[in-house]
Amino acid sequence: MPEQNKPFVVTDRRKFTLDGEPRPDADPSPEKTRPVPPPAEPPVESSARVVPQSSAADRAPATPGPVAAPPAPQTYEPAEPEDPNAPPAPTAEQMFQSKLAFDATAERLDTAIRAANPGMEHAPPMSFERLVQSVYMTAILQLGGTTAEGQKPQVDLLGAKQSIEMLTVIGEKSAGNLTPAESSLIDSALFELRLAFLDITQALARSAAKPPAPGFGGAPSPGPSIVR
């Protein structure tokens, strides 16, 4: 029979049916397993480093974009320079000993004053209220507030200004450490002193702008005068 007329035969070599049962006509010979090739050895890294060549586009300079403004430098307020001629601060022991000596001397002074003035009570200790009242009365005296009637008041404007500023510093430095009564006391004192200072300065400006009017017997009427 010629080769092109040979019949085409299909051999079913499956060992199991679709239900998973072994086929009776299956080839009992074991399946040939294909040899597993050994794993390829990892390539040995060379110490030479290959640098990829950059293209012309990579070598082209980048288009400059908007440059961000540098951050503003932080400013620090310089501390007040120390006076090289200032004496060194006293130690804690020196402060303690000086307080003991002061308290003993002040007590002896109070005892001597009370002995010379029978019936005189002991002076109350210094407090914040007494401190504010002391500066307040000093400023009132400097503004001529205690001048007797008919006398020419003596006004110390610079001294009154300094006393008012001193009381202002006391209020600022003690802020947050005062009771409501103490805070109200210093606010009221500053309010009254500032108004009195404005009244005196305005009165002096008005008296300087016009000639003094004659007083009794042709003498000029008394008006406030500046001490310094």
FENNOR-V823555 format. One line per field, one symbol per residue. psi: psi as a letter, one per 20 degrees, with the letter a starting at -180 (. if undefined). A space follows every 50 residues. Layout:
psi->???
This chain:
psi->pqhijpqopppojpiqahjjqqphjqoiqqqpppppqqqppqqppqippo oppqrhhhiqqqppappqpqqpqppppqqppqohiqqqqqrhghgghhgg ggggghghghghghhinpipqppqqprhghgghghghghgghjkijpqpi qoqopngghhghgghghggghghjpikqrhgghhghggghgghgghgggg hhghhghhiqqpqpbpkiqqqprqqpg.
